[in-house]
Structure formats: structure tokens, C-alpha cells
């Protein structure tokens, strides 16, 4: 399960996503996105959080 917020990602949203095992994605446009929590679940994403995929 994942979340995609309608506005900017807050630190509370990141903490909640991490603690509840949710993938958190922000700023998704075209074929690009920024991943803030559990990016290992998304093919092609690697590196430190936040990840640009």
C-alpha cells in the first residue's frame, strides 16, 4: 500500500509512513517521483531517502 499526498510531504507524514509500513511518494510528475518512505518497494529506486526515481 502507498500514499501520494496532494501537497508537500511533512515530517509527520514520513514518520507515520515509516512506522506503519507504507510507501510514501511525493511530487509525482510524468515518469518521475520523489519517494520518502520504503522506496525499496519501487523498481528502479535506490539510494537514500528522499529518493528521486
C-alpha positions in Angstrom: 0.0 0.0 0.0 1.2 3.5 -0.7 0.3 7.1 -0.2 0.6 10.0 -2.5 -0.1 13.4 -0.8 -1.9 16.3 -2.6 0.6 18.8 -1.2 4.1 18.8 0.2 5.2 15.9 2.4 5.5 16.7 6.1 7.9 15.1 8.6 4.9 13.7 10.4 3.7 12.0 7.2 7.1 10.5 6.7 7.2 9.2 10.3 3.7 7.7 10.1 4.5 6.0 6.7 7.7 4.5 8.1 6.1 3.2 11.3 3.1 1.8 9.5 5.0 0.2 6.6 3.6 2.5 3.9 5.3 3.7 0.8 5.2 7.5 0.7 5.6 9.2 -2.7 5.6 13.0 -3.3 6.0 15.2 -6.3 5.0 12.6 -8.9 5.1 14.1 -12.4 5.3 12.3 -15.7 7.7 9.4 -15.2 9.5 10.9 -12.1 8.7 10.9 -8.4 10.3 11.5 -5.0 10.0 8.7 -2.6 10.1 9.4 1.2 9.4 6.1 2.8 10.0 2.4 1.8 11.4 3.2 -1.7 12.9 -0.3 -1.8 9.5 -1.5 -2.9 9.6 0.5 -6.2 11.6 -1.0 -9.0 14.3 1.3 -10.2 14.6 3.3 -6.9 17.7 3.1 -4.8 19.7 5.4 -2.6 19.0 7.4 0.5 15.6 8.9 1.4 14.3 11.1 -0.2 14.9 9.2 -3.5 14.4 10.7 -6.9 13.1 8.0 -9.2 
